[in-house]
Amino acid sequence: MRLAVAGNGAFGKNHLRVYRELETAGAEATNPGIALVAAVEPDAARAADAAARYAIPVFSTVDELLAADLHLDAATVAVPTVHHHAVASQLLDAGLDLLVEKPLAATLAEADDLIGRAEKGSRILQPGHLERFNPAVLAVEPELHRPMFFESHRLSIFTPRALDVDVVLDLMIHDLDIVLTFAASPVREVRAVGLPILSPKVDIANVRVEFESGCVANFTASRVSTERVRKLRFFEPRQYVSIDYARQDLLVIGLNGGIDAAGVSAKAAAVGLSPEIVAALAAGKADPALLAQLAAAGKADPALLAQLAAAPTAAGPAPGLSFAKPPVTPGEPLRLEILSFLEAVRTRRAPRVTARQGRQALALALEIQAAMAAHAERAGLQDFFNPGA
């Protein structure tokens, strides 16, 4: 399979690296016959770096790439979002299967056009929603029942990359895609607020989404934080689940039968949990939501909470709590994403993340942008968006 990468920026560099690693590990059963043969990069310095690092021709335009007649099978599109449609449409029309970095396109009209071209040419078109391949997300899917409340936090330190889009399309869209997939329900209402801080576009946003099923999701995303946080928590009947994307960690707290409250409170004190949680357990008043709040506030480490799983059970009015850390097989999400894409190309089956799912995430992101703009107008926040006015 002969592959190219369009774009050698922050994301493109990693796609080039993984393709070359897979090519080198050609004996791997899941990856026979990979060949990285070219790249596209208009910036001379970045083009020279890619050419030297990977010993491949680097073209300044897609036209030049296609004119070289390299018999390409597939490509990654990792150019700035505003150029996704122009680059991807050329490559689709040339008969290539594509992995397009998120978001799929800058507008719904562009996304629909790409989907139409892919379907007409029977091409694979996979949007690069990386977190769908996070090992913790892969591990939690068997635990899903009926999620009814989500809380997502994605915070990042400011960097001068991806400033052609706001924080919703840059960061939050990962969590929008996952929650849309997990909730499996149409959106009923969106409320959102966002402000530009260090760039001309919105850098920090808070969003509330309500679904037709009654499920509610709260999203917070910031690219001007002093710390990096990538977490998703959700509640469903008799269960609370916490995902740490960065650590690839998963904690599941379940509500079971009765427990011996005195025995559990003693065990809680012995492992160093806070006085308030010890008191709550002693009174038989603790529930998954309470423990989740304490864990989220840093008052009880999940590792300590997990030790309560061994508490003796007995008949009684107090709810029983089970703590489990389902096994998570570590792995680089980008490598898993690319392997999934290559498998879809090879088998001609629909990719794990489809183009229509990418469009769905984009549609919600654009609806959030509209809600933020409406809020800014109502609140008279024009000075934030027009600092020179």
N, C-alpha and C positions, 0 to 999 in steps of 0.2 A: 504494500500500500504506500503510495507516494504522496507526501504531505508537504504543505507550505503553511507559513504563518504570516498574516498581514498585520503588521504593527510590532515594533520592538520597544514599546514603552514598558511601564511597570508590570502590566499583565502579560504582554507579548513575550517578554524575556523569560517568564516562567513557563509559558507554553513551549517555547523553543527548548528550554532545558529539559522538560519532561519528555518531549518527543525524542530528543537525542538519547536520554536515559533509556527509553523504551527500545529505541533502535539498537543501542549497545547491548541491552539484555534481550536480544532477539530470540534466545532459546526459551524464554518464558512462555508457558503453554497458552496463556491468554493473549499473547501478543506476537504472533509470527509475522515476519515480513514487513516491518515498519521501516520507512526510509524518509528522513527529513531532507528535502532536496532544495528548498528555496525559501526566501522571505521577501516581504515588501516593507520598506521603511523609507519615507522621504527625507528624514533628517540624516544628513551626511555622517555625522559623528556616530549616531546609533547604528546606521547601516554598516559602517566600517567595523564597529565592534562586533556585530552579529556575524559578518563575513569572516572575520578573523577567528572568532570563538568557535564557529561551527563549520568552517570551510565549505560554505555554500554560497551561491550567488544571491545577492540582495538587490532587488529592483526598487526603483523609486516610485513606480506606479503599478497598478494592477494590469493595465494595458501591456506594459513591458513584460510582466510575468507571463501573461497568457500568450504573448507573441513568441516567447522562448520555446513554446511547445514542449514542455517538460513531462507531458503525460501524467498530470496530477490527478489524484483520486479524491482528495479531501483537503480541507484547510481550516485553520482557526482564524477568526476575524477578531482582532484585539486592538482595533483603531479607536479613536475617540468616538463616543456615542453618536455625535452629529454626523459622522461619516459611515455608520454601520450600514445604512440602506444602500448608499452608493457602491460601497465595496462588496457587500454581500450579494447584491443583485447581479453584479457583473460575474461573480464567481458561480452563483447558482445557474445563470444562463450559460456558462461555459461547461456545465455538467458536473460541478464539484459538490460533494456533501460538505456541510459546514457546521462547525461549532462556533457560535457567535457569543462573545462575552456579553454579560448582562449590562444594561437592559437590551432586549432584542433589537429595539429601534428607538428613535427619538419620539415618534408619534405613532398613534394607532393606525393611521393610513399607511405609513411605511411598514409597520409590522404586518398588516394585512397583505400588502403587496409582496413582501418576502414569503409569507406563507403560501400565497397563490402561486408564486414562481416555483417554490419547492414542490408543491403538490402537482403542478402541471408537469414538471420534469422528473417526478418520482425521486426527489432528492431528500436526504436526511438533513433536517434543519433543527439543531439543538441549541437552545439558549444556555449560556454559561451560568446557571444558578448553582454556584459552587457549594453552598451549605447543604444542598440536598444530598451531597455525597460525603458530608461530615460523618465519620463513624458513629458519633453519638446519635445523630438523627437516624441513621440506618438501623441502629440498635433499638431505638424507641418505637419505631413503627409497629412492631408486634404488640406493644403495650397500649396502643390506642383503642379507646372504646367510644366515648362521646365527649370530646373536649368542649367545655362550656365557658372557660375563661382563660385567656392568654395574657401574659405580661412579658414583653420583649424589651431588652436593653442592648443597644449596640452603640458603644462609645469609642471614639478614636481620637488620637492626638492629631492635630492639624498637620497636613502635608500638602504641598502645592501640586498634587496630582488629582486628576478627575474633576477639575474645577469647571469643566464645561457643563456639568450637571449639578443639581443641588443634592443635599444629603439624602433625600428620599430615593432618588435614582442611583446614588452612589453607594449608600450603605443599607438603608431601611428595606430596599427591595428584596434583599435576601430573606428577611423575616416575613415580608408580605407573601412571598412565594410559599414559604413553608406553612404559614398559618392558613392560607387559602387551601393548600393541599390537605392539611390536617382537619380543618373545619368542614370542608366539603359542603359548603352552603353558599348561596348567593349573598352578596353584600346588600344590607338594607340601608345603612346610614353611615356617613363618615363625618367626623368632626376633627379639625386639625388646626394647629397653630405652629408657625415656624418663623425664624428670624435669621437674616444674614448677620454674621459676626465678623469674620475675617475675609470673606469673599463677597462678590456681588450677589451671589445666590444664597438660598437658605442653607445655613450651616447646622442648625439645631432645630429639631421638630418633635412635637408630641402629638400623637394621633389616637383617636378612639374609633374603632370600627365595630359596628353591630351587624350581625348576620341574620338572615331570615330564620334560622334555626333557634335564635335567641342567644347564641354564643356571642361573647363580647371579647374584643382584643384591644389591649393598650400597647402602643409602640412608642419608644423613645429612641431617637437616634441623634448623635452629635459627632461632628468631626472637629470640634474645638474643645475636647475634654482634656483633662490632665492625666487620664488613665485610659487603658484599653479594657473594655468590657464587652463580652459577646455572650449573652445569656438569654434563654427562653424558658419560661415556666408556664405550666398550664395545669388546670384543675379539671377533673372529670368525676363522675359519680364514684365516691369512695376511693379516690386516688389523686395524688398530687405528683407531678413529674417536673424535675428540674434538669435542664440541659445547659452545660457549659461548653460552648462551641470550641473555645480556645484550648481548653484542657481535654476536650473530647471525653467528657465525663457525664455520667447519667445517674441520677438518684430518683428512686420511685418510693413514695410513702403511701401505704395503703391502709384503709380502715377495715379492721377485721372484727373478731368477737371481743368478749370482755377480757380484762386483764386485772391482775392484782396491783391496784394503784399504789399501795404502800411499797411493794417490792420494786415497782418500776421507778418510783421517786427516789428510793435509796440507790438504785443502780444509776439513775441520772446524776445524783449528787456525787457518786463515786467516780464517774467519768468526767466530772468537772463542768456539767451544764449549769447555766445561770440559775440563781435562786428563784426567779419568777417561773421558769419552766419546771423546776422541781416542785414548787408549790402547786402549780397547775396539775401536774401529774399526780401528786399526792391527793388532790381533791377530785381526781377523776374527770377533770374538765378539759384535758388536752385533746386536740383533734388535729388532723393533718394540716388544716389551715393555720392553726396556731404555731405548730412546729415549723411550717414553711415560712411564716412571717419572721419568726425568731432566727431561722437560718439565714434568710435573706438580709436581715439587719445585722448579721455578724455576731449575734449573741449566742449562737450555738452552731458549731461547725458540723457540716453534714457527716463527716467521719465519726464524730462523737454520737450523733443521732443514730447512726447505723448500728451502734453497739446496743441500742435498746431492743433490737430485734430478738435478742435472746431472753427477753423478759418472760417470767413464768406466767402462763395463762391460767385463768380461773373464772368461774361464773361471777358475774357482777355487772353493775350498771355502767362502769367506765368503758369507753371505747378502746379496743385494742389497735395498736399501730404496728404495722410491719414495715421494715426498712430494707430496701433491696438496692443493690447496685448491679443492674444487669451487665453482663460482660460486653465490653466494647473492644473490638479489634482495631488497634491503632492503624492509622494510614494517612497519607497525604491526600486531602480532598481533591486537589487538582489532578493528581495522578489517577484517582478513582474515577473522576469525571471524564478524563480523556480516555481511559480504558473502556468506560461505558459507551462513549461516543464511537470509538473504533469498533466495538462489538456491534453497535447498531449499523455502522457502515458495512461491516462484513456480512451480517446476517440479513440486512434490509428490514429488520424489525424496528418499530417505533422506539425512539430513545426513552430512557427513564424520565427525562424532563422534556416534554414536547414543546414545539413552537407555540401551540395554542395555550399551553400553561404559561409560557413566557409572555404571551399577549395578555393573558388574564392578570398577571402581576403588574405589567405595564399599565393596564387600564386602571387598576386600583391606585397605582402610584400617581397617575395623572389626575385622578379624582381627588386624591389627597392634596396635590398641588393647587387645584382649583379651590378646595376648601380653605387652604392656608391663605390664598390670595383674598378670598372673601372675608376671612377673619381680619386680615390686615387692613382692609378697607373699612370695615365696621369699627375697628378699634383706633383708626386714625394713625396707623403706624407707617405712613409714607416716608417719614424722616429716616427710618431704619433702612428702607429700600432705596431711598434717594438721598444719601448723606450730603450731597452737594447742593440740594435744593434749599 
